[in-house]
């Protein structure tokens, strides 16, 4: 299964008011493993960044002045995400901005829903933890995901953090991509000689009648305390 973890940074909160995307960060995941492929672009919005938004992500108008426009990176982005499931925290926000940017394209007006399926991790977190705080920082704390290195919000940085949170929420598998040194260590460890197996037959100890009867009484007690819903009888 191919998934793309996505985050964006914007000039403000409302695409209906002409606010634009200024940063896109995507991390590719296949079968719950980060592949190492990413898509990361800053884009020039052709409008001022709101001061409140700048306090969140720290991206200035001066920095964006030399960046490409969305139209110049759109086809590369579409190619990267097409056919995947997008995993986004508070997906309606990012999808609305992406759809607004796609709508502005001269040659092809597309919508995210036509290219990909979308999984909203905020909606998922609210189902799993009703009545609790489910922002990305709160989930990092809940699932022991380290986000201490984040001074400002950033699209690629937040996408990588969301990947760790999403994997922890849905099964706990790590998103770690091993560097060359770590890979070499694992390969060397795998090449070490295995310990010799003991010579001779392995003894098989059969339970006595008394032990079997005791075990049966124990299972009966489990059945009674759980309303007869234990799996022990089904797998025996």
C-alpha positions, 0 to 999 in steps of 0.5 A: 500500500502506497501512502503519502504523508502530507503537510502544507504551510500557508499565508493564512487560514482561508483559501476563500480569502485568497490565501495561498500555499507557501510550502509543501512537504510529502513523505512516501510510505509503502507498506508502512515503511518510509521509502526515503522519497520525499517531495518538498517545495517552497512556493511564491504566493504572490501575496503577503504572508499574514503576520500571525501565520509567519509567527507559526512557520517563520517563513518570510515574504523575502524568503519566498520572493525567489521561489517558484510559483505553484504552477511551476511545481504542480505537475511534479507534485501531481505525479508524486501523489497520484494513486496514493492514499494521502495521510493528513492531519486536519485534512480538510484544511490542506485539501481545501488549499491544494484544491484552490491551487489546482483550480488556478492552473491554466491547463488542468483543473483537478481536485485532490479527490480525483487523484487520491484517497485521503485519510484524516488523522485528526478525525481518526484521533478524535475517534480513538481519543474522544474528548481529549486534545488531538492536535499534533503536539498532543499526539506526540506527547501521547505516543512518545514521539519526539518533536523537541527539535521543532522550533517552527512548523514546517511542512516536511518536518511536520510530515515526518513527525506525523508519520511517526504519530500515524504509525504509533496510532495504527500499530506502532511500527517505526518509520526509521530509515536506517543510515549506511552505518546502521545498515552495515552494523545489521549486515555484520550482525547477521553474518555472525555465526549462530550458536551451535545447537545442542547435540541429542534429542530434545526431551518432550515432557507430557502433562500428567492426568492431575496436571491436565485436570488442573488445567481444565479447571483453570480454563473453566474458571476463565470461561465463567469469569469472561462469560464464556468468550475466551479463545482458549477452547477455540484454539485447543 
